[in-house]
Amino acid sequence: IDFDLILENIKDLNSLVGEGISQIEHTPRGARLRRPEPLPLTLYQNGIVVGHGAFRPYQHPATQQCLQDIMDGYFPSELQPHYPDGV
């Protein structure tokens, strides 16, 4: 696993979704600025944790697909249903 590539691609993906930039959120009384909630990704020697989910070992096929998506420069496909614009 190329951790340097993963970290570099995560930085690039974060900039694509406007990390640190507020977005307009419409409310019943108008609108307000809101910063999107980040989704933490914790890398361990033997696996990962996405968000506040369970530990996932590197040998698990879903973990391998998630990291492959990131290494290929894409948002993990498993997150697309919940975050269609990226996270």
Secondary structure in CASP SS format (residue, H / E / C, confidence):
PFRMAT SS
TARGET T0000
AUTHOR 0000-0000-0000
METHOD secondary structure of the structure
MODEL  1
I C 1.00
D C 1.00
F H 1.00
D H 1.00
L H 1.00
I H 1.00
L H 1.00
E H 1.00
N H 1.00
I H 1.00
K H 1.00
D H 1.00
L H 1.00
N H 1.00
S H 1.00
L H 1.00
V C 1.00
G C 1.00
E C 1.00
G C 1.00
I C 1.00
S C 1.00
Q E 1.00
I E 1.00
E E 1.00
H E 1.00
T E 1.00
P C 1.00
R C 1.00
G E 1.00
A E 1.00
R E 1.00
L E 1.00
R E 1.00
R C 1.00
P C 1.00
E C 1.00
P C 1.00
L C 1.00
P C 1.00
L E 1.00
T E 1.00
L E 1.00
Y C 1.00
Q C 1.00
N C 1.00
G E 1.00
I E 1.00
V E 1.00
V E 1.00
G C 1.00
H C 1.00
G C 1.00
A C 1.00
F C 1.00
R E 1.00
P E 1.00
Y C 1.00
Q C 1.00
H C 1.00
P H 1.00
A H 1.00
T H 1.00
Q H 1.00
Q H 1.00
C H 1.00
L H 1.00
Q H 1.00
D H 1.00
I H 1.00
M H 1.00
D C 1.00
G C 1.00
Y C 1.00
F C 1.00
P C 1.00
S H 1.00
E H 1.00
L H 1.00
Q C 1.00
P C 1.00
H C 1.00
Y C 1.00
P C 1.00
D C 1.00
G C 1.00
V C 1.00
END
